[in-house]
Amino acid sequence: MLYFASYLSMMLQLPAQEKTIVYISITAIGFLLILSGGTLLSRIIKSKFNNKDIFNKENETFPQEERLLENEFSINLPARYRLKNKVRNSWINIINPFRAIMVLGTPGAGKSYFVIRHVITQHIRKGFTMFVYDFKFDDLSRIATIPG
């Protein structure tokens, strides 16, 4: 109502500058109320039609690679994902690791445990030689020195 009624402020008996400020203020407040009301209305409508999947887990999933693709250089990381309310096993296949591998994450996120450890063990098993220097702990160095 404020947005459309702001035109009536032009009929006030005020100087032009004050009339402009009043008009712009009422129009801006009305427009912001229209935006917030539309947002709330769309949330209400969406929650009425989709009340069983509030986090949209059903539409956010897609089939992933479930085959183990191996070659003489590959790195294969086991993974799990959810598809249609079922937890499925899959593989993250890095077919050519020589192109580049970048492992990013905050300290303690599990980069060494979930990625680097598999790279070391799989490449040693395939006969690669590597120099492993673990800056903080000797965990990765111990994995590289275990025979077999």
C-alpha positions as CSV (number, residue, x, y, z in Angstrom):
1,M,0.0,0.0,0.0
2,L,2.8,2.4,0.9
3,Y,4.5,1.9,-2.5
4,F,1.3,2.8,-4.5
5,A,0.1,5.5,-2.0
6,S,3.5,7.3,-2.2
7,Y,2.1,9.3,-5.1
8,L,-0.3,11.0,-2.8
9,S,2.7,12.6,-1.0
10,M,3.1,14.8,-4.1
11,M,-0.1,16.6,-3.2
12,L,1.3,17.8,0.2
13,Q,1.8,21.5,0.6
14,L,5.6,21.4,1.2
15,P,8.6,22.9,-0.5
16,A,9.8,20.8,-3.5
17,Q,12.9,19.5,-1.7
18,E,11.0,18.2,1.3
19,K,8.3,16.8,-0.9
20,T,10.9,14.9,-2.9
21,I,12.5,13.4,0.3
22,V,9.1,12.3,1.6
23,Y,8.1,10.8,-1.7
24,I,11.5,8.9,-2.1
25,S,11.3,7.7,1.5
26,I,7.8,6.3,1.3
27,T,8.5,4.7,-2.1
28,A,11.7,3.1,-0.8
29,I,10.0,1.7,2.3
30,G,7.1,0.4,0.3
31,F,9.4,-1.3,-2.2
32,L,11.4,-3.0,0.6
33,L,8.2,-4.2,2.2
34,I,7.1,-5.6,-1.2
35,L,10.4,-7.5,-1.6
36,S,10.3,-8.9,2.0
37,G,6.7,-9.9,1.7
38,G,7.3,-11.7,-1.6
39,T,10.2,-13.6,-0.1
40,L,8.1,-14.7,2.9
41,L,5.2,-15.6,0.6
42,S,7.5,-17.8,-1.6
43,R,8.9,-19.6,1.5
44,I,5.3,-20.3,2.7
45,I,4.2,-21.6,-0.6
46,K,7.4,-23.7,-1.0
47,S,7.0,-25.2,2.5
48,K,3.3,-26.1,1.9
49,F,4.1,-28.1,-1.2
50,N,7.3,-29.7,0.0
51,N,7.1,-30.4,3.7
52,K,8.8,-33.8,3.8
53,D,12.2,-32.8,2.3
54,I,13.0,-29.5,4.0
55,F,16.7,-29.6,3.3
56,N,16.2,-30.5,-0.4
57,K,18.3,-33.7,-0.1
58,E,16.3,-35.5,-2.7
59,N,16.9,-33.0,-5.5
60,E,20.5,-32.3,-4.6
61,T,21.8,-35.8,-5.4
62,F,22.9,-37.3,-8.6
63,P,24.5,-40.6,-9.6
64,Q,28.3,-40.7,-9.3
65,E,31.0,-43.0,-10.5
66,E,30.7,-46.4,-8.8
67,R,33.2,-48.4,-10.9
68,L,36.8,-48.9,-9.9
69,L,38.9,-47.6,-12.8
70,E,42.5,-48.7,-12.4
71,N,45.7,-48.4,-14.4
72,E,49.4,-48.5,-13.6
73,F,49.4,-44.9,-12.3
74,S,45.9,-44.4,-11.0
75,I,44.9,-43.4,-7.5
76,N,41.5,-44.7,-6.3
77,L,39.8,-43.2,-3.3
78,P,36.9,-45.1,-1.8
79,A,33.8,-42.9,-1.2
80,R,30.2,-43.0,-0.2
81,Y,27.3,-40.8,-1.3
82,R,23.5,-40.7,-0.8
83,L,21.2,-41.2,-3.8
84,K,17.4,-41.4,-3.3
85,N,17.7,-42.0,0.5
86,K,20.2,-44.8,0.0
87,V,23.9,-44.7,0.9
88,R,25.9,-46.0,-2.0
89,N,29.6,-46.9,-2.4
90,S,31.6,-45.2,-5.1
91,W,35.2,-44.5,-6.2
92,I,37.0,-41.2,-6.8
93,N,39.3,-42.3,-9.6
94,I,42.3,-40.2,-10.4
95,I,43.4,-41.8,-13.6
96,N,46.4,-39.6,-14.4
97,P,47.9,-38.1,-11.2
98,F,50.8,-36.6,-13.1
99,R,48.7,-33.9,-14.5
100,A,48.2,-32.4,-11.0
101,I,46.7,-33.1,-7.7
102,M,45.8,-30.3,-5.3
103,V,44.6,-31.2,-1.8
104,L,43.1,-28.2,0.0
105,G,41.5,-28.0,3.5
106,T,41.8,-26.4,6.9
107,P,44.1,-27.9,9.5
108,G,42.7,-31.0,10.9
109,A,40.2,-31.5,8.0
110,G,41.6,-35.0,7.2
111,K,43.7,-34.3,4.0
112,S,46.5,-36.6,5.1
113,Y,44.2,-39.3,6.4
114,F,41.7,-39.5,3.5
115,V,43.9,-38.5,0.5
116,I,47.6,-38.5,1.0
117,R,47.7,-41.8,2.8
118,H,46.0,-43.5,-0.1
119,V,48.4,-41.9,-2.6
120,I,51.4,-43.2,-0.7
121,T,50.2,-46.7,-0.1
122,Q,48.8,-47.2,-3.7
123,H,51.9,-45.9,-5.4
124,I,54.3,-47.9,-3.2
125,R,52.2,-51.0,-3.9
126,K,52.6,-50.2,-7.7
127,G,56.4,-49.9,-7.3
128,F,56.9,-46.2,-7.3
129,T,59.7,-44.6,-5.4
130,M,59.0,-41.5,-3.3
131,F,60.5,-39.1,-0.9
132,V,58.0,-38.5,2.0
133,Y,58.6,-35.7,4.4
134,D,56.0,-35.2,7.0
135,F,56.3,-31.6,8.4
136,K,54.4,-32.0,11.7
137,F,54.1,-35.7,12.5
138,D,55.8,-38.9,11.3
139,D,52.5,-40.6,10.4
140,L,53.0,-40.5,6.6
141,S,56.7,-41.4,6.9
142,R,55.7,-44.5,8.9
143,I,53.2,-45.5,6.2
144,A,56.0,-45.2,3.6
145,T,58.4,-47.3,5.6
146,I,56.1,-50.2,6.4
147,P,57.2,-53.2,4.4
148,G,54.8,-55.0,2.2
